[in-house]
Amino acid sequence: MPHPATHLAVPLRRLTRNPSLASAAALRRSHWSPYVSSSSYDDESPLAAELFPAAGAPTLLSVARSLAVASPPASAAAVLAFLRRLPHDASPHIFPHLVAALARSPRPILALRLFLSPPNPAATTHHSFNSALVRFPLPPHLLPAFFSHSLRRFPGLTPTLLSFNLLLKCISSSLVPRNPGLYLGILLRILHDVIPAWNLAPDKFTYSTVVSALADAGQVEDAVALVHEMVVDGVVAAEAFNPVLRAMLRAGDVNGAAKLFRFMELKGCTLTAATYNVLLHGLLLCNKVRAAMGIMRKMESEGIAPGLMTYGAVVDGLVKCGRVEDAWKVAEEMGSKGLAPSEFVFSAVITGFCRSGEVDRALRAWEIMVAAKLRPNVVLYSAMIDGLARCGKMAEAETLFEEMVDAKCVPNVMTYSSMIRGYFQIGNSTQALSTWEEMIKAGCVPNAISYSILITGMCNVGRLKDAMMVWKHMLGRGCAPDTIAYTSIIKGLCMSGMVDGGIRLFNDMLAKGDAKPDAISYNVILDGLIRTNNLPRAMDLLNQMLDQRCDPDAVTCNIFLRETGVTEGKGREFLEGLVVRLCNRERYRAAGDVLMVMLAKYIVPEAALWYTIVRGVCQTKRVWKVVDNCWDEIWRP
């Protein structure tokens, strides 16, 4: 049997008018039917110029794409043989499409080889070069080398600013593996050294790409400095300001975002709906609802009507700051504005209702969504199933899961994880493990959350040994455990009397830094130490907890009161000392929580303790009230 490349490299035949060759032509046409949709050709003649009006560019493009996806794979020689038989003036038009077709195929290396070995120099154009930058699946740190090598290989190819912008976009793209220390330096060198060397001036797209990469990598100060550099160069674009505003608000830096917003206005930057959407969503995440509403009024006063993206940002922000009822009112208000809530809006509201335990309201929102002829996607199905599972309504969750499968919506790892959590929650560990096996068979790769759910469920039913096996399997796959997984294993070890093992794992969590212990993690270890009558070590761990800025809660207090006693003086002494230590660290909210524990235990605090807490809380509230008034003035239209 001949190699696939052999018959692909056969010269294309010219249209024949000889009736005696009709049957042979038909045979040859059937042989080429998977690749060529035109008539037969002559072996001895190359592709004639008169074929182009008959076949046209779309036919040639379909041939190129057929070669790219041929099975068995076509060789690079076969593709080059096809190109060599094209007329000289047609190659520049067909070549970029052929490169793009090969790059989209399962064998993108063919596109790279073809681009670097064109049939003639004229085949390499700016269009094919830019297409190659976008299409080739090269690691980001290799793209500049490919860029410079292409320019040396094709001397007639002069890069444009669009080429550099595409190069920057590909390097900073979130679709490729990232190494901030490596690719950010490359971006800045291209911006400051390479582009000026070609006598080109960066535009708003150039700056916005690099600024966005810096902001996404957490280097907000460098991003702000680059924005100022952009303004000095005479480029003022909201596209560059928006990612910095988003990064600042995500970090809770409302002050910095307000200053940058004022700077935008001062420099005459045209504010777009995207800018307002970033501000609205970020302020709501920072729980600055009044400031966010001021921004929305300012947006409307400037003639920018809130659209689907704006309402979606507001609804999502309200849900994430715990104001689900307000989010639902905003979603209902969209109808009066002539805007139908999208799947994103319903997803945020349903998730919010489910997380707050209001599953009935989530179901009503689901019914309204279905009545509006919106087709639920995997995110919506997963959110609703998760809400039902968290409330123990596994019968309803199973029904919705089956409906999801019937609707040809493929469940993902989060969908299966929610079902597994629900089965463990109602005590059906057998069905939970069966669902885990079903998830693996469906091709879903477990992540840290799904492993954490499985480990927690097994520990809760007393299967510590099995949980440890899952733990080792997770680490073997290079999946970093989260705080919940660590806490579950530590709790299982402590409940089994292996407190020292739990402490070693706890210290391992602190050393690795993959997960940060919370109050629950500390409480598990503290409970284990108190149960083994190791009060001095428990006090040392409590001091460590305070130093790590992890506030104790009511459970922490009750663990120590179980040892010291409530009615005795030791209990009062411990709680009052804890309040004083928290006040000295200016953590008055946590101190107030401990004070409420004292009152619940009928332990009346001393007057001096009351004075310390009240003074700290009142000063804090007064400061925040003044700050909120300042922000209201700043955001006022």
C-alpha positions as CSV (number, residue, x, y, z in Angstrom):
1,M,0.0,0.0,0.0
2,P,1.6,3.3,-1.1
3,H,2.4,6.0,1.6
4,P,-0.3,8.7,1.9
5,A,2.2,11.3,0.8
6,T,2.7,9.5,-2.5
7,H,-0.8,9.9,-3.9
8,L,-1.1,13.4,-2.4
9,A,1.9,14.5,-4.3
10,V,0.5,13.3,-7.7
11,P,0.4,16.3,-10.1
12,L,-3.1,17.9,-10.4
13,R,-4.8,17.2,-13.7
14,R,-6.2,19.7,-16.1
15,L,-9.8,19.6,-17.3
16,T,-10.1,17.2,-20.2
17,R,-12.6,17.4,-23.0
18,N,-11.7,14.0,-24.5
19,P,-14.8,11.7,-24.2
20,S,-12.6,8.6,-24.4
21,L,-10.9,9.6,-21.2
22,A,-14.2,10.2,-19.3
23,S,-14.2,6.9,-17.4
24,A,-10.5,7.3,-16.4
25,A,-11.2,10.8,-15.4
26,A,-14.1,9.7,-13.3
27,L,-11.9,7.1,-11.6
28,R,-9.2,9.7,-10.9
29,R,-11.9,12.2,-9.6
30,S,-13.2,9.6,-7.2
31,H,-9.6,9.0,-6.0
32,W,-9.2,12.8,-5.2
33,S,-12.8,13.3,-4.0
34,P,-11.8,13.7,-0.3
35,Y,-9.4,16.5,-1.2
36,V,-10.5,18.1,-4.5
37,S,-14.0,19.1,-5.6
38,S,-13.1,20.2,-9.1
39,S,-12.9,18.0,-12.3
40,S,-10.1,15.8,-13.5
41,Y,-6.6,17.0,-14.4
42,D,-3.8,16.1,-16.9
43,D,-0.7,14.2,-15.4
44,E,1.7,15.9,-17.8
45,S,0.7,19.5,-17.3
46,P,0.9,21.7,-14.3
47,L,-2.2,23.5,-13.0
48,A,-3.2,25.8,-15.8
49,A,-4.1,29.5,-15.3
50,E,-7.5,28.9,-16.9
51,L,-8.4,26.7,-13.9
52,F,-8.7,29.7,-11.6
53,P,-11.9,31.2,-13.1
54,A,-13.4,27.8,-13.1
55,A,-12.5,26.6,-9.6
56,G,-11.9,29.9,-7.8
57,A,-10.2,30.7,-4.5
58,P,-12.8,28.9,-2.3
59,T,-12.1,25.6,-4.1
60,L,-8.4,25.9,-3.6
61,L,-8.9,26.8,0.1
62,S,-11.1,23.7,0.5
63,V,-8.2,21.7,-1.0
64,A,-5.8,23.2,1.5
65,R,-8.0,22.5,4.4
66,S,-8.7,19.0,3.3
67,L,-4.9,18.4,3.1
68,A,-4.6,19.8,6.7
69,V,-7.1,17.4,8.2
70,A,-6.3,14.4,5.9
71,S,-6.2,11.0,7.6
72,P,-3.6,9.6,7.6
73,P,-1.8,13.0,8.0
74,A,-0.5,14.6,4.8
75,S,3.2,15.3,4.7
76,A,4.7,18.8,4.4
77,A,6.1,17.6,1.0
78,A,2.6,16.9,-0.3
79,V,1.4,20.4,0.8
80,L,4.4,22.1,-0.8
81,A,3.9,20.1,-4.0
82,F,0.3,21.4,-4.1
83,L,1.6,25.0,-3.7
84,R,4.3,24.7,-6.4
85,R,1.6,23.9,-8.9
86,L,-0.2,27.2,-8.2
87,P,0.3,30.2,-10.5
88,H,2.9,32.6,-9.2
89,D,0.4,35.4,-8.7
90,A,-2.0,33.2,-6.8
91,S,0.3,32.0,-4.1
92,P,0.3,35.1,-1.9
93,H,-3.5,34.9,-1.6
94,I,-3.8,31.2,-1.0
95,F,-0.7,30.8,1.2
96,P,-2.0,32.6,4.4
97,H,-5.2,30.6,4.4
98,L,-3.2,27.3,4.0
99,V,-1.0,28.2,6.9
100,A,-4.0,29.1,9.0
101,A,-5.7,25.8,8.0
102,L,-2.7,23.7,9.0
103,A,-2.3,25.6,12.2
104,R,-5.9,24.8,13.2
105,S,-5.3,21.2,12.4
106,P,-4.1,18.6,15.0
107,R,-0.6,18.9,13.4
108,P,0.3,22.6,13.8
109,I,4.0,21.8,13.3
110,L,3.2,21.4,9.6
111,A,2.1,25.0,9.5
112,L,5.4,26.2,11.1
113,R,7.4,24.1,8.6
114,L,5.4,25.4,5.7
115,F,5.7,29.0,6.8
116,L,9.5,28.8,7.1
117,S,9.8,26.9,3.8
118,P,7.5,28.7,1.3
119,P,7.4,27.8,-2.4
120,N,8.7,31.3,-3.3
121,P,9.5,34.5,-1.4
122,A,6.4,36.2,-2.6
123,A,4.3,33.7,-0.7
124,T,5.3,35.3,2.6
125,T,3.2,38.4,3.2
126,H,2.3,40.5,6.2
127,H,-1.0,38.7,6.3
128,S,0.6,35.3,6.5
129,F,3.2,36.5,9.0
130,N,0.5,38.0,11.4
131,S,-1.6,34.9,11.0
132,A,1.4,32.8,11.9
133,L,1.9,34.8,15.1
134,V,-1.6,34.2,16.2
135,R,-2.0,30.5,15.1
136,F,1.3,28.8,15.9
137,P,1.1,27.1,19.3
138,L,4.6,28.3,20.5
139,P,5.5,28.9,24.1
140,P,5.4,32.6,24.9
141,H,9.1,33.0,25.5
142,L,9.8,31.5,22.1
143,L,7.6,33.9,20.1
144,P,10.2,36.7,20.0
145,A,12.8,34.3,18.6
146,F,10.3,33.1,15.9
147,F,9.6,36.8,15.2
148,S,13.2,37.8,14.7
149,H,14.1,34.6,12.8
150,S,11.2,35.2,10.4
151,L,12.5,38.8,9.7
152,R,16.0,37.5,9.0
153,R,14.8,34.7,6.8
154,F,12.6,36.9,4.7
155,P,14.4,40.3,4.2
156,G,11.5,41.8,2.3
157,L,9.2,41.4,5.3
158,T,9.0,44.6,7.4
159,P,7.0,44.3,10.6
160,T,4.2,46.8,11.2
161,L,2.8,48.0,14.5
162,L,0.0,45.4,14.1
163,S,2.6,42.7,14.0
164,F,4.2,43.9,17.3
165,N,0.8,44.2,18.9
166,L,-0.1,40.7,17.9
167,L,3.2,39.5,19.3
168,L,2.6,41.2,22.6
169,K,-0.9,39.9,22.8
170,C,0.2,36.3,22.2
171,I,2.9,36.5,24.8
172,S,0.6,37.9,27.4
173,S,-2.3,35.7,26.4
174,S,-4.0,33.7,29.2
175,L,-4.2,30.8,26.9
176,V,-0.5,29.9,27.3
177,P,1.4,28.9,30.4
178,R,2.6,31.8,32.3
179,N,5.9,32.7,34.0
180,P,5.6,36.3,35.1
181,G,9.3,36.7,35.8
182,L,10.1,35.5,32.2
183,Y,7.4,36.9,29.9
184,L,6.9,40.3,31.6
185,G,10.5,41.2,31.0
186,I,10.1,40.2,27.3
187,L,7.0,42.4,27.0
188,L,8.7,45.5,28.4
189,R,11.8,45.0,26.2
190,I,9.6,44.8,23.1
191,L,7.8,47.9,24.2
192,H,10.8,50.0,25.2
193,D,13.6,48.7,22.9
194,V,12.4,46.7,19.9
195,I,9.4,48.8,18.7
196,P,11.3,52.2,18.8
197,A,14.2,50.5,16.9
198,W,11.8,50.0,13.9
199,N,10.8,53.7,14.1
200,L,7.3,52.8,15.3
201,A,5.4,54.5,18.0
202,P,3.3,52.4,20.4
203,D,-0.4,53.0,20.3
204,K,-3.2,52.4,22.8
205,F,-3.4,48.7,21.9
206,T,0.3,48.3,22.6
207,Y,0.2,50.0,26.0
208,S,-3.1,48.4,27.0
209,T,-1.7,44.9,26.3
210,V,1.4,45.4,28.5
211,V,-0.5,47.2,31.2
212,S,-3.1,44.5,31.4
213,A,-0.3,41.8,31.7
214,L,1.4,43.7,34.5
215,A,-1.9,44.2,36.4
216,D,-3.0,40.6,36.0
217,A,0.4,39.5,37.4
218,G,-0.2,41.6,40.5
219,Q,2.4,44.3,39.6
220,V,0.0,47.1,40.0
221,E,2.6,49.8,40.8
222,D,4.5,49.0,37.6
223,A,1.2,49.0,35.7
224,V,0.4,52.5,37.1
225,A,3.9,53.8,36.2
226,L,3.4,52.5,32.6
227,V,0.1,54.3,32.4
228,H,1.8,57.5,33.3
229,E,4.4,56.9,30.7
230,M,1.7,56.3,28.1
231,V,0.0,59.6,29.0
232,V,3.4,61.4,28.7
233,D,3.7,59.9,25.2
234,G,0.4,61.5,24.3
235,V,-1.6,58.3,24.3
236,V,-4.7,58.4,26.5
237,A,-6.9,55.3,26.3
238,A,-9.5,53.8,28.7
239,E,-8.4,50.3,27.6
240,A,-5.1,50.8,29.5
241,F,-6.7,52.3,32.6
242,N,-9.4,49.6,33.0
243,P,-7.2,46.6,33.9
244,V,-5.3,48.7,36.5
245,L,-8.6,49.9,38.1
246,R,-9.8,46.2,38.2
247,A,-6.6,45.1,39.9
248,M,-6.7,47.9,42.5
249,L,-10.3,47.2,43.4
250,R,-9.8,43.4,43.6
251,A,-7.0,44.2,46.1
252,G,-9.3,46.5,48.0
253,D,-7.4,49.6,47.2
254,V,-10.4,51.9,46.7
255,N,-8.3,55.0,47.5
256,G,-5.9,54.2,44.6
257,A,-8.7,53.4,42.2
258,A,-10.4,56.8,43.1
259,K,-7.1,58.7,42.4
260,L,-6.6,56.9,39.1
261,F,-10.2,57.5,38.1
262,R,-9.7,61.2,38.8
263,F,-6.5,61.2,36.8
264,M,-8.4,59.7,33.8
265,E,-10.9,62.5,33.9
266,L,-8.2,65.1,34.3
267,K,-6.4,63.9,31.2
268,G,-9.5,63.9,29.1
269,C,-9.8,60.2,28.8
270,T,-13.1,59.2,27.2
271,L,-14.9,57.0,29.8
272,T,-16.6,54.0,28.2
273,A,-19.2,51.6,29.5
274,A,-16.4,49.0,30.1
275,T,-14.7,51.5,32.5
276,Y,-18.0,52.0,34.4
277,N,-18.6,48.2,34.5
278,V,-15.1,47.7,36.1
279,L,-15.8,50.4,38.7
280,L,-19.2,49.1,39.6
281,H,-18.2,45.5,40.0
282,G,-15.0,46.4,41.9
283,L,-16.7,48.8,44.3
284,L,-19.4,46.2,45.0
285,L,-16.8,43.6,45.7
286,C,-15.3,46.1,48.3
287,N,-18.8,46.4,49.8
288,K,-19.0,50.1,48.7
289,V,-22.6,50.0,47.6
290,R,-23.3,53.7,48.0
291,A,-20.2,54.6,45.9
292,A,-21.3,52.0,43.3
293,M,-24.7,53.5,43.0
294,G,-23.1,57.0,42.6
295,I,-21.0,55.6,39.7
296,M,-24.2,54.3,38.1
297,R,-25.9,57.7,38.4
298,K,-22.8,59.4,37.0
299,M,-22.8,56.9,34.1
300,E,-26.5,57.7,33.3
301,S,-25.9,61.4,33.6
302,E,-23.2,61.2,30.9
303,G,-25.6,59.6,28.5
304,I,-24.2,56.0,28.8
305,A,-27.2,53.7,29.2
306,P,-26.5,50.7,31.3
307,G,-26.5,47.5,29.2
308,L,-26.4,43.8,29.8
309,M,-22.8,43.9,30.8
310,T,-23.4,46.7,33.3
311,Y,-26.4,45.0,34.9
312,G,-24.5,41.7,34.9
313,A,-21.5,43.4,36.7
314,V,-23.9,45.0,39.3
315,V,-25.8,41.7,39.9
316,D,-22.6,39.7,40.3
317,G,-21.0,42.3,42.6
318,L,-24.1,42.4,44.8
319,V,-24.2,38.6,45.1
320,K,-20.5,38.4,46.0
321,C,-20.9,41.0,48.7
322,G,-23.8,39.1,50.2
323,R,-26.7,41.2,49.0
324,V,-28.6,38.6,47.1
325,E,-32.0,40.2,47.6
326,D,-30.8,43.5,46.1
327,A,-29.2,41.6,43.2
328,W,-32.6,39.9,42.4
329,K,-34.3,43.3,42.5
330,V,-31.8,44.6,40.0
331,A,-32.4,41.6,37.8
332,E,-36.1,42.3,37.9
333,E,-35.5,45.9,37.1
334,M,-33.8,44.9,33.9
335,G,-37.2,43.9,32.5
336,S,-38.6,47.5,33.0
337,K,-35.6,48.8,31.1
338,G,-36.3,46.5,28.1
339,L,-33.4,44.2,28.9
340,A,-33.9,40.5,29.4
341,P,-31.7,39.0,32.0
342,S,-29.0,36.8,30.5
343,E,-27.7,33.4,31.6
344,F,-24.9,35.2,33.4
345,V,-27.4,37.2,35.5
346,F,-29.5,34.2,36.4
347,S,-26.3,32.2,37.2
348,A,-25.2,34.8,39.7
349,V,-28.6,35.1,41.4
350,I,-29.2,31.3,41.5
351,T,-25.7,30.8,43.0
352,G,-26.3,33.5,45.5
353,F,-29.7,32.1,46.7
354,C,-28.2,28.6,46.9
355,R,-25.2,29.7,48.9
356,S,-27.4,31.6,51.3
357,G,-29.6,28.5,51.8
358,E,-32.6,29.9,50.0
359,V,-33.0,27.0,47.6
360,D,-36.8,27.6,47.1
361,R,-36.1,31.1,45.8
362,A,-33.3,29.7,43.6
363,L,-35.8,27.2,42.1
364,R,-38.3,30.0,41.4
365,A,-35.6,32.0,39.6
366,W,-34.8,28.8,37.7
367,E,-38.4,28.5,36.6
368,I,-38.5,32.1,35.5
369,M,-35.4,31.5,33.5
370,V,-36.8,28.5,31.8
371,A,-40.1,30.3,31.1
372,A,-38.0,33.1,29.4
373,K,-36.8,30.5,26.9
374,L,-33.2,30.7,28.2
375,R,-31.4,27.4,27.8
376,P,-29.4,26.5,30.9
377,N,-25.7,25.9,30.4
378,V,-23.3,23.8,32.5
379,V,-22.7,26.7,34.9
380,L,-26.4,27.1,35.6
381,Y,-27.0,23.4,36.0
382,S,-24.0,23.0,38.3
383,A,-25.0,26.0,40.5
384,M,-28.5,24.7,40.9
385,I,-27.4,21.1,41.6
386,D,-24.8,22.4,44.1
387,G,-27.6,24.4,46.0
388,L,-29.9,21.4,46.2
389,A,-27.0,19.1,47.3
390,R,-25.9,21.5,50.0
391,C,-29.5,21.5,51.4
392,G,-29.6,17.7,51.4
393,K,-32.3,17.6,48.6
394,M,-30.5,14.8,46.7
395,A,-33.7,13.5,45.0
396,E,-34.2,16.8,43.3
397,A,-30.5,17.1,42.5
398,E,-30.6,13.6,40.8
399,T,-33.6,14.7,38.8
400,L,-31.9,17.8,37.6
401,F,-28.7,15.9,36.9
402,E,-30.6,13.5,34.6
403,E,-32.3,16.5,32.9
404,M,-28.9,18.0,32.3
405,V,-27.7,14.8,30.6
406,D,-30.8,14.5,28.5
407,A,-30.4,18.1,27.4
408,K,-27.0,17.1,25.9
409,C,-25.2,19.4,28.5
410,V,-22.1,17.5,29.7
411,P,-21.6,17.6,33.5
412,N,-18.2,18.8,34.5
413,V,-16.0,18.1,37.5
414,M,-17.9,20.8,39.6
415,T,-21.2,19.1,38.8
416,Y,-20.0,15.7,40.0
417,S,-18.2,17.2,43.0
418,S,-21.5,18.8,44.2
419,M,-23.3,15.5,43.9
420,I,-20.5,13.7,45.8
421,R,-20.7,16.3,48.6
422,G,-24.5,15.9,48.8
423,Y,-24.3,12.1,49.1
424,F,-21.7,12.4,51.9
425,Q,-23.8,15.0,53.6
426,I,-26.9,12.7,53.8
427,G,-24.6,9.8,54.9
428,N,-24.7,7.8,51.6
429,S,-21.0,7.2,51.2
430,T,-21.5,4.3,48.9
431,Q,-23.3,6.4,46.3
432,A,-20.7,9.1,46.8
433,L,-17.9,6.8,45.8
434,S,-20.0,5.4,42.9
435,T,-20.4,8.9,41.6
436,W,-16.7,9.5,41.9
437,E,-16.0,6.4,39.8
438,E,-18.6,7.6,37.3
439,M,-16.9,11.0,37.1
440,I,-13.5,9.3,36.3
441,K,-15.1,7.2,33.6
442,A,-16.7,10.3,32.1
443,G,-13.2,11.7,31.6
444,C,-13.4,14.5,34.2
445,V,-10.0,15.1,35.8
446,P,-10.4,15.7,39.6
447,N,-9.2,19.0,40.9
448,A,-8.3,20.3,44.4
449,I,-11.9,20.9,45.3
450,S,-13.1,17.5,44.2
451,Y,-10.3,15.8,46.1
452,S,-11.1,17.9,49.2
453,I,-14.7,16.9,49.1
454,L,-13.8,13.2,48.8
455,I,-11.2,13.4,51.6
456,T,-13.6,15.4,53.9
457,G,-16.4,12.9,53.3
458,M,-14.2,9.9,54.0
459,C,-12.8,11.4,57.2
460,N,-16.3,12.3,58.4
461,V,-17.5,8.7,58.1
462,G,-14.3,7.4,59.9
463,R,-12.5,6.1,56.8
464,L,-9.2,7.8,57.6
465,K,-7.0,5.1,55.9
466,D,-8.9,5.5,52.6
467,A,-8.7,9.3,53.0
468,M,-4.9,9.1,53.4
469,M,-4.7,7.0,50.2
470,V,-6.7,9.7,48.3
471,W,-4.4,12.3,49.8
472,K,-1.3,10.5,48.5
473,H,-2.9,10.1,45.1
474,M,-3.7,13.8,45.0
475,L,-0.1,14.7,45.9
476,G,1.2,12.2,43.3
477,R,-0.8,14.0,40.6
478,G,0.8,17.3,41.6
479,C,-2.5,18.7,42.8
480,A,-2.0,21.1,45.8
481,P,-4.4,20.5,48.7
482,D,-6.6,23.4,49.9
483,T,-7.3,24.4,53.4
484,I,-10.4,22.2,53.7
485,A,-8.4,19.1,52.6
486,Y,-5.7,19.8,55.1
487,T,-8.1,20.5,57.9
488,S,-10.1,17.3,57.2
489,I,-7.0,15.1,57.3
490,I,-5.7,16.9,60.4
491,K,-9.1,16.4,62.1
492,G,-9.1,12.7,61.2
493,L,-5.6,12.2,62.7
494,C,-6.5,14.1,65.9
495,M,-9.8,12.2,66.3
496,S,-7.8,8.9,65.9
497,G,-5.5,10.0,68.7
498,M,-2.6,10.9,66.4
499,V,-2.3,14.5,67.5
500,D,1.4,14.7,66.8
501,G,0.8,13.5,63.2
502,G,-1.8,16.2,62.9
503,I,0.6,18.9,64.1
504,R,3.3,17.7,61.7
505,L,0.8,18.0,58.8
506,F,-0.3,21.4,60.1
507,N,3.3,22.6,60.1
508,D,3.8,21.1,56.7
509,M,0.8,23.3,55.5
510,L,2.5,26.4,57.0
511,A,5.9,25.6,55.4
512,K,4.6,24.8,51.9
513,G,2.3,27.9,51.8
514,D,-0.1,26.2,49.3
515,A,-3.0,26.8,51.8
516,K,-3.4,29.2,54.7
517,P,-4.9,27.8,57.9
518,D,-8.1,29.4,59.1
519,A,-9.8,29.5,62.5
520,I,-11.3,26.0,61.8
521,S,-7.8,24.5,61.2
522,Y,-6.4,26.0,64.4
523,N,-9.5,24.9,66.4
524,V,-9.0,21.3,65.2
525,I,-5.4,21.2,66.5
526,L,-6.3,23.1,69.7
527,D,-9.1,20.7,70.4
528,G,-6.7,17.8,70.0
529,L,-4.1,19.3,72.3
530,I,-6.7,20.1,75.0
531,R,-8.1,16.5,74.8
532,T,-4.6,15.2,75.5
533,N,-4.2,17.6,78.4
534,N,-1.5,19.6,76.7
535,L,-2.6,23.1,77.7
536,P,0.9,24.8,77.5
537,R,1.3,23.7,73.9
538,A,-2.3,24.8,73.1
539,M,-1.5,28.3,74.5
540,D,1.6,28.4,72.3
541,L,-0.5,27.6,69.3
542,L,-3.0,30.2,70.3
543,N,-0.3,32.8,70.3
544,Q,0.9,31.7,66.9
545,M,-2.7,32.0,65.7
546,L,-2.8,35.6,66.9
547,D,0.6,36.4,65.3
548,Q,-0.7,35.0,62.0
549,R,-3.6,37.4,62.1
550,C,-6.1,34.6,62.4
551,D,-8.9,35.7,64.8
552,P,-10.2,33.3,67.3
553,D,-14.0,32.6,67.3
554,A,-16.5,31.3,69.8
555,V,-15.4,27.7,69.1
556,T,-11.8,28.7,70.1
557,C,-13.1,30.2,73.4
558,N,-15.2,27.2,74.2
559,I,-12.3,24.8,73.6
560,F,-10.2,26.5,76.3
561,L,-13.2,27.1,78.6
562,R,-13.7,23.3,78.6
563,E,-10.3,23.0,80.2
564,T,-10.2,26.1,82.4
565,G,-13.8,26.0,83.5
566,V,-16.4,28.8,83.2
567,T,-17.3,29.5,86.8
568,E,-13.8,29.5,88.0
569,G,-11.5,32.6,87.9
570,K,-9.3,31.0,85.3
571,G,-12.0,31.2,82.6
572,R,-12.5,34.9,83.2
573,E,-8.7,35.5,83.3
574,F,-8.2,33.6,80.0
575,L,-11.0,35.5,78.1
576,E,-10.1,38.9,79.4
577,G,-6.5,38.3,78.5
578,L,-7.5,37.3,75.0
579,V,-9.6,40.5,74.6
580,V,-6.6,42.6,75.7
581,R,-4.2,40.9,73.3
582,L,-6.7,41.4,70.4
583,C,-7.2,45.1,71.4
584,N,-3.4,45.6,71.5
585,R,-3.3,44.3,67.9
586,E,-6.2,46.7,67.0
587,R,-8.4,43.8,66.1
588,Y,-11.5,45.2,67.8
589,R,-14.1,43.2,65.9
590,A,-12.5,39.9,67.1
591,A,-12.3,41.4,70.6
592,G,-15.9,42.2,70.5
593,D,-16.7,38.6,69.4
594,V,-14.8,37.3,72.5
595,L,-16.7,39.8,74.6
596,M,-20.0,38.4,73.4
597,V,-18.8,34.9,74.4
598,M,-18.2,36.2,77.9
599,L,-21.7,37.7,78.1
600,A,-23.2,34.4,76.9
601,K,-21.3,32.6,79.7
602,Y,-22.6,35.2,82.2
603,I,-19.1,36.5,82.7
604,V,-19.4,40.3,83.2
605,P,-16.3,42.1,81.9
606,E,-14.5,44.7,84.0
607,A,-15.2,48.4,83.3
608,A,-11.7,49.0,82.0
609,L,-12.2,46.2,79.4
610,W,-15.5,47.7,78.3
611,Y,-13.8,51.1,77.9
612,T,-11.0,49.7,75.8
613,I,-13.3,47.9,73.3
614,V,-15.8,50.7,73.1
615,R,-13.1,53.3,72.5
616,G,-11.5,51.2,69.7
617,V,-14.8,50.3,68.0
618,C,-16.2,53.8,68.1
619,Q,-13.0,55.3,66.8
620,T,-12.9,52.8,63.9
621,K,-16.6,53.4,63.1
622,R,-16.0,57.2,63.1
623,V,-13.1,56.9,60.8
624,W,-14.9,54.7,58.3
625,K,-17.9,57.0,58.4
626,V,-15.7,59.9,57.4
627,V,-14.0,57.8,54.7
628,D,-17.4,56.7,53.3
629,N,-18.6,60.3,53.1
630,C,-15.4,61.2,51.3
631,W,-15.9,58.4,48.7
632,D,-19.5,59.6,48.2
633,E,-18.2,63.0,47.4
634,I,-15.6,61.7,45.0
635,W,-18.0,59.4,43.1
636,R,-20.9,62.0,43.1
637,P,-21.7,63.0,39.5
